[in-house]
Amino acid sequence: MTEEIRFDENGLVPAVVQDYKSGRVLMVAYMNAEALQRTRETGQTWFFSRRRNCLWMKGETSGHRQKVKQMMYDCDRDALLILVEQTGAACHTGHYSCFYQDLEGNEVENKLVDPALMYATG
Amino acid sequence: MTEEIRFDENGLVPAVVQDYKSGRVLMVAYMNAEALQRTRETGQTWFFSRRRNCLWMKGETSGHRQKVKQMMYDCDRDALLILVEQTGAACHTGHYSCFYQDLEGNEVENKLVDPALMYATG
């Protein structure tokens, strides 16, 4: 239950997003209580942007949405794991996963789409 | 590279640990620069405990260690993904993964081992 989630001092909890089919970890983002509520109500992932200080729906501009399949919390109730059906690329760079570089800076995954096309208008 | 990782205002970065074989997300924990350095040097996962305010090696008392297979950072360089070979259970509760409950509080995974045995001495 939402009220059992232990949000941090900024009212946020980290959410790990994983593709339910491939098992690939796609991204880590943060939810506040409202983002979590919207995610549960809509079945699409919503997050809180710490940089922009606002709620955002994943794929709102790119169309690369995440349909929620299952949501779990961990033993400490201070982290979420969200299994999703990912449309297109999860990363704004056009990569399927945001984790596309190893610690040596090598790309371990090619781009799925051209990022210029992800956010093209009209 | 370590110097490129964007640690937060507390000098920490969240690390998602995933079983490299099963693809199961096992836990989320935090690393400071020293924990990351020890992880890279030893090939075993080290974390920083926010509650106990100290470094700890995963499996130090339980023996349920994590051998590092691959480490990645994300597009923002403020989260890590660590693929590991997990010995035994990752969770202190005896569950294979710390994410063993869905948001309704249902256990989605049975215990792998008796936690009393994980931390037994002698």
gemmi code that builds the backbone of each chain (N, CA, C; Angstrom):
import gemmi

chains = {
    "A": [
        ("MET", (0.849, -1.201, 0.000), (0.000, 0.000, 0.000), (0.882, 1.248, 0.000)),
        ("THR", (0.374, 2.286, -0.632), (1.148, 3.522, -0.769), (1.579, 4.074, 0.589)),
        ("GLU", (0.676, 3.998, 1.560), (0.986, 4.593, 2.857), (2.095, 3.847, 3.588)),
        ("GLU", (2.414, 2.645, 3.098), (3.483, 1.873, 3.736), (4.848, 2.139, 3.108)),
        ("ILE", (4.839, 2.798, 1.940), (6.104, 3.101, 1.269), (6.864, 4.132, 2.091)),
        ("ARG", (8.143, 3.879, 2.252), (8.967, 4.831, 3.008), (9.633, 5.811, 2.054)),
        ("PHE", (8.995, 6.939, 1.855), (9.569, 7.993, 1.027), (10.725, 8.646, 1.797)),
        ("ASP", (11.684, 9.184, 1.059), (12.835, 9.811, 1.721), (12.498, 11.225, 2.204)),
        ("GLU", (13.501, 11.935, 2.687), (13.269, 13.265, 3.280), (12.731, 14.265, 2.257)),
        ("ASN", (12.896, 13.931, 0.953), (12.347, 14.790, -0.096), (11.000, 14.274, -0.615)),
        ("GLY", (10.477, 13.236, 0.060), (9.191, 12.684, -0.355), (9.282, 11.798, -1.583)),
        ("LEU", (10.470, 11.256, -1.834), (10.686, 10.454, -3.046), (11.108, 9.023, -2.724)),
        ("VAL", (10.844, 8.154, -3.668), (11.313, 6.773, -3.557), (11.867, 6.370, -4.933)),
        ("PRO", (13.040, 5.707, -4.968), (13.570, 5.282, -6.263), (12.757, 4.115, -6.827)),
        ("ALA", (12.531, 4.176, -8.143), (11.785, 3.112, -8.823), (12.650, 2.525, -9.928)),
        ("VAL", (12.895, 1.235, -9.844), (13.633, 0.519, -10.881), (12.600, 0.015, -11.880)),
        ("VAL", (12.803, 0.345, -13.143), (11.857, -0.091, -14.174), (12.507, -1.190, -15.000)),
        ("GLN", (11.805, -2.309, -15.098), (12.343, -3.484, -15.789), (11.353, -3.958, -16.844)),
        ("ASP", (11.871, -4.324, -18.015), (11.027, -4.890, -19.070), (10.571, -6.279, -18.632)),
        ("TYR", (9.271, -6.492, -18.576), (8.760, -7.759, -18.023), (9.051, -8.935, -18.933)),
        ("LYS", (9.296, -8.680, -20.222), (9.575, -9.785, -21.140), (11.067, -10.099, -21.215)),
        ("SER", (11.876, -9.095, -21.505), (13.308, -9.339, -21.704), (14.072, -9.403, -20.385)),
        ("GLY", (13.498, -8.815, -19.316), (14.202, -8.784, -18.045), (15.225, -7.659, -17.962)),
        ("ARG", (15.362, -6.890, -19.019), (16.350, -5.800, -19.045), (15.908, -4.691, -18.092)),
        ("VAL", (16.858, -4.224, -17.268), (16.583, -3.055, -16.433), (16.678, -1.826, -17.333)),
        ("LEU", (15.608, -1.073, -17.398), (15.509, 0.026, -18.354), (15.961, 1.359, -17.785)),
        ("MET", (15.625, 1.630, -16.542), (15.918, 2.949, -15.969), (15.680, 2.944, -14.471)),
        ("VAL", (16.204, 3.970, -13.822), (15.876, 4.264, -12.434), (15.345, 5.692, -12.419)),
        ("ALA", (14.161, 5.885, -11.851), (13.612, 7.231, -11.723), (12.964, 7.325, -10.344)),
        ("TYR", (12.406, 8.471, -10.032), (11.880, 8.680, -8.680), (10.396, 8.997, -8.704)),
        ("MET", (9.703, 8.476, -7.716), (8.277, 8.753, -7.566), (8.031, 9.447, -6.237)),
        ("ASN", (7.119, 10.419, -6.261), (6.551, 10.897, -5.003), (5.179, 10.226, -4.853)),
        ("ALA", (4.470, 10.561, -3.804), (3.197, 9.865, -3.556), (2.225, 10.061, -4.716)),
        ("GLU", (2.224, 11.273, -5.292), (1.273, 11.527, -6.382), (1.646, 10.761, -7.649)),
        ("ALA", (2.937, 10.691, -7.958), (3.381, 9.926, -9.130), (3.010, 8.454, -8.968)),
        ("LEU", (3.178, 7.958, -7.766), (2.830, 6.558, -7.500), (1.324, 6.346, -7.654)),
        ("GLN", (0.561, 7.280, -7.130), (-0.895, 7.176, -7.244), (-1.348, 7.206, -8.706)),
        ("ARG", (-0.789, 8.135, -9.479), (-1.161, 8.231, -10.895), (-0.767, 6.972, -11.660)),
        ("THR", (0.407, 6.433, -11.301), (0.873, 5.197, -11.947), (-0.118, 4.069, -11.687)),
        ("ARG", (-0.579, 3.979, -10.458), (-1.511, 2.906, -10.104), (-2.874, 3.124, -10.757)),
        ("GLU", (-3.279, 4.372, -10.854), (-4.598, 4.667, -11.423), (-4.638, 4.505, -12.944)),
        ("THR", (-3.532, 4.903, -13.592), (-3.538, 4.918, -15.060), (-2.928, 3.678, -15.694)),
        ("GLY", (-2.101, 2.954, -14.924), (-1.421, 1.790, -15.495), (-0.255, 2.185, -16.393)),
        ("GLN", (0.107, 3.473, -16.382), (1.282, 3.984, -17.107), (2.224, 4.578, -16.060)),
        ("THR", (3.526, 4.548, -16.339), (4.456, 5.063, -15.327), (4.497, 6.594, -15.304)),
        ("TRP", (4.401, 7.118, -14.099), (4.567, 8.544, -13.824), (5.720, 8.684, -12.835)),
        ("PHE", (6.501, 9.749, -12.996), (7.631, 9.982, -12.107), (7.659, 11.433, -11.657)),
        ("PHE", (8.543, 11.697, -10.704), (8.772, 13.075, -10.293), (10.178, 13.460, -10.723)),
        ("SER", (10.292, 14.512, -11.498), (11.599, 14.978, -11.948), (12.216, 15.879, -10.887)),
        ("ARG", (13.363, 15.464, -10.361), (14.044, 16.266, -9.348), (14.635, 17.529, -9.971)),
        ("ARG", (15.006, 17.440, -11.240), (15.634, 18.575, -11.905), (14.576, 19.621, -12.281)),
        ("ARG", (13.480, 19.141, -12.851), (12.444, 20.073, -13.317), (11.393, 20.344, -12.235)),
        ("ASN", (11.466, 19.559, -11.139), (10.556, 19.741, -10.022), (9.081, 19.618, -10.430)),
        ("CYS", (8.796, 18.579, -11.209), (7.405, 18.380, -11.651), (7.148, 16.907, -11.950)),
        ("LEU", (5.876, 16.562, -12.011), (5.474, 15.216, -12.397), (5.596, 15.065, -13.913)),
        ("TRP", (5.920, 13.884, -14.357), (5.913, 13.634, -15.798), (5.496, 12.190, -16.065)),
        ("MET", (4.806, 12.018, -17.177), (4.425, 10.672, -17.583), (5.442, 10.189, -18.592)),
        ("LYS", (5.973, 9.010, -18.367), (6.958, 8.437, -19.284), (6.322, 8.278, -20.665)),
        ("GLY", (6.966, 8.843, -21.666), (6.468, 8.712, -23.034), (5.482, 9.776, -23.440)),
        ("GLU", (5.298, 10.758, -22.556), (4.303, 11.810, -22.839), (4.643, 12.533, -24.149)),
        ("THR", (5.931, 12.837, -24.332), (6.308, 13.531, -25.571), (6.834, 12.567, -26.632)),
        ("SER", (7.521, 11.512, -26.218), (8.135, 10.594, -27.186), (7.166, 9.519, -27.670)),
        ("GLY", (6.112, 9.277, -26.898), (5.207, 8.175, -27.235), (5.725, 6.827, -26.753)),
        ("HIS", (6.931, 6.821, -26.199), (7.530, 5.560, -25.736), (7.097, 5.269, -24.306)),
        ("ARG", (5.869, 4.868, -24.182), (5.252, 4.677, -22.873), (5.619, 3.350, -22.225)),
        ("GLN", (5.288, 3.267, -20.959), (5.508, 2.035, -20.199), (4.199, 1.604, -19.563)),
        ("LYS", (3.711, 0.456, -20.000), (2.477, -0.092, -19.441), (2.842, -0.984, -18.245)),
        ("VAL", (2.275, -0.686, -17.116), (2.646, -1.393, -15.887), (2.064, -2.806, -15.849)),
        ("LYS", (2.929, -3.768, -15.574), (2.502, -5.158, -15.451), (2.450, -5.595, -13.989)),
        ("GLN", (3.447, -5.160, -13.213), (3.497, -5.535, -11.797), (4.359, -4.523, -11.045)),
        ("MET", (3.950, -4.242, -9.807), (4.733, -3.328, -8.970), (5.051, -4.005, -7.650)),
        ("MET", (6.306, -3.919, -7.252), (6.748, -4.536, -6.004), (7.513, -3.526, -5.175)),
        ("TYR", (7.535, -3.726, -3.875), (8.464, -2.933, -3.068), (9.420, -3.875, -2.370)),
        ("ASP", (10.488, -3.327, -1.842), (11.509, -4.193, -1.267), (11.315, -4.363, 0.242)),
        ("CYS", (12.168, -5.151, 0.848), (12.037, -5.511, 2.257), (12.062, -4.285, 3.167)),
        ("ASP", (12.758, -3.250, 2.770), (12.823, -2.015, 3.561), (11.723, -1.032, 3.194)),
        ("ARG", (10.977, -1.358, 2.160), (9.896, -0.494, 1.662), (10.380, 0.886, 1.254)),
        ("ASP", (11.626, 0.961, 0.835), (12.148, 2.256, 0.383), (12.671, 2.195, -1.052)),
        ("ALA", (12.215, 1.204, -1.809), (12.541, 1.122, -3.233), (11.417, 0.344, -3.924)),
        ("LEU", (11.160, 0.710, -5.183), (10.119, 0.048, -5.961), (10.737, -0.660, -7.162)),
        ("LEU", (10.118, -1.764, -7.547), (10.471, -2.450, -8.796), (9.203, -2.516, -9.630)),
        ("ILE", (9.285, -1.973, -10.837), (8.105, -1.904, -11.691), (8.357, -2.663, -12.977)),
        ("LEU", (7.594, -3.718, -13.196), (7.703, -4.476, -14.437), (6.771, -3.847, -15.450)),
        ("VAL", (7.303, -3.561, -16.627), (6.510, -2.858, -17.640), (6.620, -3.514, -19.008)),
        ("GLU", (5.643, -3.147, -19.835), (5.737, -3.418, -21.264), (6.197, -2.108, -21.897)),
        ("GLN", (7.429, -2.101, -22.388), (8.025, -0.872, -22.918), (7.703, -0.717, -24.397)),
        ("THR", (7.177, 0.450, -24.765), (7.027, 0.791, -26.179), (8.279, 1.528, -26.627)),
        ("GLY", (8.947, 1.037, -27.667), (10.137, 1.713, -28.194), (11.278, 1.724, -27.203)),
        ("ALA", (11.971, 2.851, -27.155), (13.171, 2.990, -26.336), (12.839, 3.661, -25.015)),
        ("ALA", (13.422, 3.168, -23.929), (13.194, 3.784, -22.623), (14.049, 5.031, -22.438)),
        ("CYS", (15.208, 5.080, -23.088), (16.156, 6.176, -22.836), (15.971, 7.322, -23.829)),
        ("HIS", (16.158, 8.528, -23.319), (15.998, 9.704, -24.172), (17.088, 9.793, -25.242)),
        ("THR", (18.137, 8.981, -25.078), (19.216, 8.959, -26.069), (18.867, 8.072, -27.267)),
        ("GLY", (17.743, 7.351, -27.142), (17.356, 6.433, -28.207), (17.755, 5.000, -27.926)),
        ("HIS", (18.434, 4.764, -26.806), (18.788, 3.407, -26.404), (17.582, 2.746, -25.731)),
        ("TYR", (17.502, 1.456, -25.899), (16.422, 0.670, -25.276), (16.449, 0.843, -23.767)),
        ("SER", (17.641, 0.770, -23.164), (17.822, 0.940, -21.723), (18.713, 2.139, -21.455)),
        ("CYS", (18.456, 2.832, -20.343), (19.342, 3.932, -19.942), (20.714, 3.415, -19.527)),
        ("PHE", (20.799, 2.137, -19.191), (22.074, 1.538, -18.783), (22.762, 0.939, -20.006)),
        ("TYR", (23.281, 1.788, -20.857), (23.876, 1.315, -22.098), (25.393, 1.463, -22.117)),
        ("GLN", (25.967, 1.938, -20.986), (27.426, 2.090, -20.923), (27.987, 1.371, -19.705)),
        ("ASP", (29.100, 0.657, -19.908), (29.758, 0.077, -18.742), (30.664, 1.123, -18.098)),
        ("LEU", (31.259, 0.779, -16.973), (32.023, 1.767, -16.215), (33.262, 2.265, -16.936)),
        ("GLU", (33.660, 1.559, -17.975), (34.791, 2.014, -18.772), (34.328, 2.960, -19.888)),
        ("GLY", (33.005, 3.173, -19.957), (32.476, 4.093, -20.959), (32.178, 3.433, -22.296)),
        ("ASN", (32.314, 2.096, -22.349), (31.995, 1.376, -23.585), (30.481, 1.224, -23.729)),
        ("GLU", (29.980, 1.435, -24.909), (28.550, 1.213, -25.144), (28.304, -0.290, -25.245)),
        ("VAL", (27.439, -0.791, -24.392), (27.161, -2.224, -24.392), (25.894, -2.536, -25.178)),
        ("GLU", (25.303, -1.491, -25.724), (24.033, -1.652, -26.429), (23.922, -0.563, -27.492)),
        ("ASN", (23.487, -0.935, -28.676), (23.299, 0.048, -29.736), (22.003, 0.831, -29.545)),
        ("LYS", (21.934, 1.962, -30.207), (20.691, 2.731, -30.178), (19.582, 1.978, -30.904)),
        ("LEU", (18.403, 2.098, -30.345), (17.242, 1.449, -30.948), (16.611, 2.390, -31.966)),
        ("VAL", (16.562, 3.648, -31.609), (15.949, 4.646, -32.501), (16.788, 5.923, -32.494)),
        ("ASP", (16.564, 6.745, -33.487), (17.226, 8.051, -33.558), (16.497, 9.005, -32.600)),
        ("PRO", (17.227, 9.540, -31.594), (16.542, 10.400, -30.630), (15.889, 11.624, -31.271)),
        ("ALA", (16.432, 12.069, -32.397), (15.839, 13.227, -33.084), (14.405, 12.908, -33.524)),
        ("LEU", (14.186, 11.627, -33.830), (12.845, 11.227, -34.275), (11.895, 11.017, -33.098)),
        ("MET", (12.484, 10.726, -31.914), (11.644, 10.448, -30.740), (10.859, 11.679, -30.313)),
        ("TYR", (11.503, 12.842, -30.454), (10.881, 14.050, -29.935), (10.498, 15.026, -31.047)),
        ("ALA", (10.455, 14.483, -32.268), (10.056, 15.319, -33.401), (8.592, 15.737, -33.240)),
        ("THR", (8.301, 16.924, -33.642), (6.911, 17.403, -33.555), (6.311, 17.467, -34.941)),
        ("GLY", (5.028, 17.337, -35.003), (4.283, 17.569, -36.241), (4.390, 16.470, -37.211)),
    ],
    "B": [
        ("MET", (33.974, 5.692, -15.677), (34.989, 5.927, -14.651), (34.336, 6.459, -13.384)),
        ("THR", (34.949, 6.127, -12.264), (34.392, 6.528, -10.978), (34.209, 8.034, -10.884)),
        ("GLU", (35.183, 8.777, -11.409), (35.122, 10.232, -11.276), (33.981, 10.843, -12.091)),
        ("GLU", (33.423, 10.044, -12.998), (32.327, 10.548, -13.818), (30.960, 10.272, -13.198)),
        ("ILE", (30.936, 9.412, -12.183), (29.676, 9.088, -11.520), (29.184, 10.318, -10.767)),
        ("ARG", (27.914, 10.600, -10.890), (27.351, 11.757, -10.196), (26.746, 11.307, -8.866)),
        ("PHE", (27.551, 11.405, -7.820), (27.070, 11.080, -6.481), (26.133, 12.191, -6.016)),
        ("ASP", (25.168, 11.858, -5.158), (24.219, 12.869, -4.681), (24.845, 13.730, -3.575)),
        ("GLU", (24.040, 14.568, -2.966), (24.560, 15.530, -1.982), (25.114, 14.818, -0.743)),
        ("ASN", (24.761, 13.535, -0.576), (25.318, 12.754, 0.528), (26.501, 11.881, 0.075)),
        ("GLY", (26.896, 12.074, -1.179), (28.029, 11.305, -1.690), (27.666, 9.881, -2.069)),
        ("LEU", (26.371, 9.652, -2.344), (25.901, 8.296, -2.641), (25.289, 8.197, -4.037)),
        ("VAL", (25.296, 6.975, -4.535), (24.626, 6.687, -5.801), (23.856, 5.372, -5.620)),
        ("PRO", (22.598, 5.308, -6.098), (21.865, 4.054, -5.971), (22.396, 3.006, -6.946)),
        ("ALA", (22.476, 1.778, -6.460), (22.960, 0.671, -7.280), (21.882, -0.413, -7.331)),
        ("VAL", (21.449, -0.720, -8.530), (20.494, -1.812, -8.747), (21.302, -3.074, -8.983)),
        ("VAL", (21.017, -4.103, -8.194), (21.756, -5.357, -8.354), (20.844, -6.391, -8.995)),
        ("GLN", (21.337, -6.968, -10.088), (20.539, -7.918, -10.871), (21.313, -9.219, -11.051)),
        ("ASP", (20.623, -10.331, -10.926), (21.229, -11.640, -11.158), (21.506, -11.777, -12.656)),
        ("TYR", (22.745, -12.008, -13.019), (23.098, -12.007, -14.450), (22.510, -13.208, -15.185)),
        ("LYS", (22.172, -14.272, -14.448), (21.618, -15.443, -15.120), (20.101, -15.372, -15.223)),
        ("SER", (19.432, -15.172, -14.091), (17.962, -15.201, -14.082), (17.358, -13.870, -14.525)),
        ("GLY", (18.143, -12.786, -14.429), (17.605, -11.477, -14.766), (16.797, -10.859, -13.639)),
        ("ARG", (16.669, -11.574, -12.522), (15.875, -11.064, -11.397), (16.589, -9.870, -10.754)),
        ("VAL", (15.829, -8.802, -10.516), (16.386, -7.680, -9.770), (16.400, -8.082, -8.296)),
        ("LEU", (17.563, -8.055, -7.688), (17.725, -8.602, -6.340), (17.568, -7.552, -5.246)),
        ("MET", (18.079, -6.366, -5.473), (18.076, -5.342, -4.425), (18.480, -3.990, -4.999)),
        ("VAL", (18.199, -2.961, -4.204), (18.736, -1.626, -4.465), (19.491, -1.221, -3.208)),
        ("ALA", (20.733, -0.822, -3.367), (21.517, -0.345, -2.228), (22.326, 0.856, -2.697)),
        ("TYR", (23.093, 1.438, -1.802), (23.806, 2.676, -2.138), (25.311, 2.498, -2.007)),
        ("MET", (26.018, 3.146, -2.918), (27.478, 3.138, -2.884), (27.982, 4.563, -2.736)),
        ("ASN", (29.025, 4.719, -1.934), (29.800, 5.964, -2.005), (31.051, 5.646, -2.842)),
        ("ALA", (31.921, 6.617, -2.987), (33.088, 6.407, -3.858), (33.937, 5.237, -3.376)),
        ("GLU", (34.067, 5.095, -2.045), (34.912, 4.023, -1.520), (34.279, 2.646, -1.747)),
        ("ALA", (32.973, 2.558, -1.553), (32.283, 1.280, -1.797), (32.422, 0.874, -3.261)),
        ("LEU", (32.315, 1.854, -4.137), (32.459, 1.569, -5.567), (33.883, 1.114, -5.881)),
        ("GLN", (34.846, 1.781, -5.281), (36.247, 1.410, -5.504), (36.540, -0.006, -5.008)),
        ("ARG", (36.028, -0.305, -3.795), (36.251, -1.669, -3.251), (35.563, -2.729, -4.116)),
        ("THR", (34.379, -2.389, -4.609), (33.651, -3.323, -5.476), (34.468, -3.625, -6.728)),
        ("ARG", (35.040, -2.580, -7.304), (35.820, -2.770, -8.526), (37.121, -3.517, -8.244)),
        ("GLU", (37.710, -3.265, -7.070), (38.984, -3.916, -6.747), (38.817, -5.380, -6.363)),
        ("THR", (37.736, -5.678, -5.646), (37.579, -7.032, -5.106), (36.701, -7.934, -5.971)),
        ("GLY", (35.853, -7.312, -6.830), (34.937, -8.122, -7.627), (33.758, -8.634, -6.817)),
        ("GLN", (33.624, -8.139, -5.581), (32.472, -8.452, -4.723), (31.764, -7.129, -4.440)),
        ("THR", (30.444, -7.178, -4.217), (29.732, -5.914, -3.989), (29.946, -5.385, -2.572)),
        ("TRP", (30.252, -4.104, -2.517), (30.362, -3.337, -1.280), (29.368, -2.186, -1.362)),
        ("PHE", (28.754, -1.859, -0.239), (27.789, -0.769, -0.210), (28.059, 0.139, 0.982)),
        ("PHE", (27.327, 1.270, 0.980), (27.380, 2.150, 2.139), (26.007, 2.105, 2.807)),
        ("SER", (26.004, 1.757, 4.085), (24.747, 1.705, 4.824), (24.403, 3.086, 5.365)),
        ("ARG", (23.260, 3.625, 4.921), (22.831, 4.950, 5.386), (22.395, 4.887, 6.841)),
        ("ARG", (21.865, 3.731, 7.247), (21.375, 3.588, 8.616), (22.533, 3.423, 9.598)),
        ("ARG", (23.464, 2.558, 9.232), (24.588, 2.274, 10.136), (25.783, 3.182, 9.887)),
        ("ASN", (25.712, 3.944, 8.770), (26.762, 4.906, 8.450), (28.143, 4.249, 8.301)),
        ("CYS", (28.155, 3.138, 7.589), (29.429, 2.440, 7.393), (29.403, 1.631, 6.101)),
        ("LEU", (30.589, 1.251, 5.660), (30.720, 0.367, 4.506), (30.406, -1.056, 4.918)),
        ("TRP", (29.839, -1.828, 4.008), (29.637, -3.254, 4.284), (29.789, -4.040, 2.999)),
        ("MET", (30.306, -5.252, 3.153), (30.410, -6.140, 2.007), (29.218, -7.069, 2.034)),
        ("LYS", (28.532, -7.154, 0.917), (27.377, -8.040, 0.823), (27.812, -9.479, 1.084)),
        ("GLY", (27.155, -10.135, 2.049), (27.469, -11.530, 2.329), (28.560, -11.706, 3.366)),
        ("GLU", (29.011, -10.581, 3.942), (30.120, -10.648, 4.911), (29.764, -11.562, 6.086)),
        ("THR", (28.523, -11.439, 6.587), (28.126, -12.299, 7.711), (27.338, -13.526, 7.250)),
        ("SER", (26.543, -13.370, 6.201), (25.675, -14.479, 5.764), (26.396, -15.452, 4.840)),
        ("GLY", (27.469, -14.982, 4.211), (28.133, -15.806, 3.200), (27.468, -15.726, 1.840)),
        ("HIS", (26.350, -15.005, 1.782), (25.611, -14.905, 0.515), (26.154, -13.735, -0.315)),
        ("ARG", (27.306, -13.960, -0.863), (28.029, -12.909, -1.580), (27.519, -12.700, -2.997)),
        ("GLN", (27.988, -11.610, -3.566), (27.648, -11.281, -4.953), (28.939, -11.048, -5.719)),
        ("LYS", (29.180, -11.914, -6.700), (30.357, -11.776, -7.555), (29.984, -10.911, -8.752)),
        ("VAL", (30.725, -9.849, -8.943), (30.381, -8.889, -9.993), (30.729, -9.428, -11.381)),
        ("LYS", (29.743, -9.352, -12.281), (29.951, -9.776, -13.662), (30.091, -8.577, -14.596)),
        ("GLN", (29.277, -7.539, -14.354), (29.332, -6.344, -15.192), (28.753, -5.162, -14.430)),
        ("MET", (29.325, -4.001, -14.642), (28.807, -2.785, -14.000), (28.538, -1.738, -15.072)),
        ("MET", (27.366, -1.123, -14.978), (26.986, -0.098, -15.940), (26.484, 1.137, -15.211)),
        ("TYR", (26.583, 2.276, -15.849), (25.891, 3.446, -15.308), (24.866, 3.922, -16.328)),
        ("ASP", (23.967, 4.776, -15.875), (22.892, 5.189, -16.776), (23.229, 6.498, -17.482)),
        ("CYS", (22.328, 6.926, -18.332), (22.561, 8.101, -19.181), (22.849, 9.360, -18.363)),
        ("ASP", (22.272, 9.444, -17.175), (22.506, 10.604, -16.305), (23.718, 10.415, -15.393)),
        ("ARG", (24.277, 9.226, -15.410), (25.425, 8.885, -14.561), (25.127, 9.037, -13.069)),
        ("ASP", (23.857, 8.880, -12.715), (23.513, 8.980, -11.292), (22.825, 7.719, -10.774)),
        ("ALA", (23.022, 6.606, -11.485), (22.532, 5.301, -11.016), (23.419, 4.220, -11.622)),
        ("LEU", (23.602, 3.136, -10.870), (24.417, 2.018, -11.327), (23.565, 0.764, -11.488)),
        ("LEU", (23.957, -0.050, -12.444), (23.346, -1.376, -12.604), (24.478, -2.387, -12.511)),
        ("ILE", (24.348, -3.307, -11.575), (25.421, -4.272, -11.340), (24.900, -5.680, -11.560)),
        ("LEU", (25.449, -6.350, -12.546), (25.078, -7.741, -12.798), (25.987, -8.629, -11.959)),
        ("VAL", (25.375, -9.544, -11.226), (26.154, -10.370, -10.300), (25.791, -11.845, -10.400)),
        ("GLU", (26.704, -12.642, -9.865), (26.414, -14.053, -9.604), (26.102, -14.120, -8.106)),
        ("GLN", (24.848, -14.374, -7.783), (24.401, -14.358, -6.392), (24.567, -15.739, -5.757)),
        ("THR", (25.227, -15.766, -4.608), (25.275, -16.998, -3.824), (24.120, -16.968, -2.840)),
        ("GLY", (23.265, -17.973, -2.860), (22.146, -18.044, -1.912), (21.142, -16.936, -2.107)),
        ("ALA", (20.646, -16.399, -0.995), (19.588, -15.393, -1.019), (20.184, -13.993, -0.898)),
        ("ALA", (19.637, -13.045, -1.679), (20.128, -11.666, -1.592), (19.515, -10.938, -0.401)),
        ("CYS", (18.307, -11.339, 0.002), (17.588, -10.592, 1.037), (17.841, -11.155, 2.433)),
        ("HIS", (17.933, -10.259, 3.400), (18.176, -10.678, 4.780), (16.999, -11.464, 5.352)),
        ("THR", (15.836, -11.406, 4.659), (14.665, -12.164, 5.110), (14.732, -13.624, 4.680)),
        ("GLY", (15.730, -13.937, 3.831), (15.841, -15.298, 3.318), (15.248, -15.458, 1.932)),
        ("HIS", (14.665, -14.366, 1.406), (14.155, -14.396, 0.037), (15.314, -14.194, -0.945)),
        ("TYR", (15.148, -14.786, -2.102), (16.147, -14.658, -3.168), (16.327, -13.186, -3.540)),
        ("SER", (15.197, -12.469, -3.686), (15.227, -11.043, -4.015), (14.584, -10.239, -2.895)),
        ("CYS", (15.077, -9.022, -2.684), (14.432, -8.130, -1.711), (13.040, -7.696, -2.182)),
        ("PHE", (12.799, -7.804, -3.485), (11.495, -7.423, -4.039), (10.584, -8.646, -4.079)),
        ("TYR", (10.109, -9.063, -2.918), (9.307, -10.279, -2.848), (7.843, -9.996, -2.530)),
        ("GLN", (7.489, -8.701, -2.437), (6.097, -8.350, -2.149), (5.564, -7.377, -3.190)),
        ("ASP", (4.323, -7.609, -3.650), (3.729, -6.610, -4.527), (3.084, -5.514, -3.672)),
        ("LEU", (2.572, -4.492, -4.320), (2.091, -3.325, -3.583), (0.872, -3.629, -2.716)),
        ("GLU", (0.245, -4.756, -2.959), (-0.877, -5.163, -2.113), (-0.390, -5.960, -0.904)),
        ("GLY", (0.926, -6.161, -0.832), (1.499, -6.875, 0.305), (1.514, -8.382, 0.136)),
        ("ASN", (1.158, -8.862, -1.062), (1.214, -10.298, -1.327), (2.643, -10.729, -1.604)),
        ("GLU", (3.034, -11.842, -1.030), (4.367, -12.363, -1.330), (4.348, -13.004, -2.714)),
        ("VAL", (5.207, -12.518, -3.584), (5.250, -13.051, -4.944), (6.351, -14.096, -5.092)),
        ("GLU", (7.038, -14.360, -3.994), (8.182, -15.267, -4.027), (8.341, -15.916, -2.653)),
        ("ASN", (8.578, -17.198, -2.637), (8.804, -17.887, -1.365), (10.225, -17.667, -0.864)),
        ("LYS", (10.390, -17.906, 0.429), (11.742, -17.815, 0.983), (12.621, -18.923, 0.421)),
        ("LEU", (13.866, -18.557, 0.188), (14.830, -19.524, -0.338), (15.485, -20.269, 0.818)),
        ("VAL", (15.786, -19.534, 1.859), (16.453, -20.113, 3.034), (15.842, -19.542, 4.313)),
        ("ASP", (16.079, -20.221, 5.406), (15.637, -19.746, 6.713), (16.611, -18.658, 7.179)),
        ("PRO", (16.098, -17.440, 7.388), (17.020, -16.363, 7.770), (17.784, -16.647, 9.062)),
        ("ALA", (17.200, -17.458, 9.941), (17.887, -17.795, 11.196), (19.193, -18.551, 10.903)),
        ("LEU", (19.174, -19.297, 9.798), (20.364, -20.061, 9.434), (21.401, -19.200, 8.713)),
        ("MET", (20.916, -18.105, 8.072), (21.822, -17.249, 7.309), (22.837, -16.560, 8.211)),
        ("TYR", (22.373, -16.206, 9.392), (23.238, -15.420, 10.269), (23.656, -16.183, 11.528)),
        ("ALA", (23.476, -17.518, 11.482), (23.893, -18.349, 12.609), (25.413, -18.293, 12.750)),
        ("THR", (25.869, -18.324, 13.965), (27.314, -18.285, 14.185), (27.777, -19.642, 14.684)),
        ("GLY", (28.963, -20.000, 14.332), (29.619, -21.176, 14.876), (29.123, -22.454, 14.325)),
    ],
}
model = gemmi.Model(1)
for chain_id, residues in chains.items():
    chain = gemmi.Chain(chain_id)
    for i, (resn, *xyz) in enumerate(residues, 1):
        res = gemmi.Residue()
        res.name, res.seqid = resn, gemmi.SeqId(i, " ")
        for name, pos in zip(("N", "CA", "C"), xyz):
            atom = gemmi.Atom()
            atom.name, atom.element = name, gemmi.Element(name[0])
            atom.pos, atom.b_iso = gemmi.Position(*pos), 0.0
            res.add_atom(atom)
        chain.add_residue(res)
    model.add_chain(chain)
structure = gemmi.Structure()
structure.add_model(model)
structure.setup_entities()
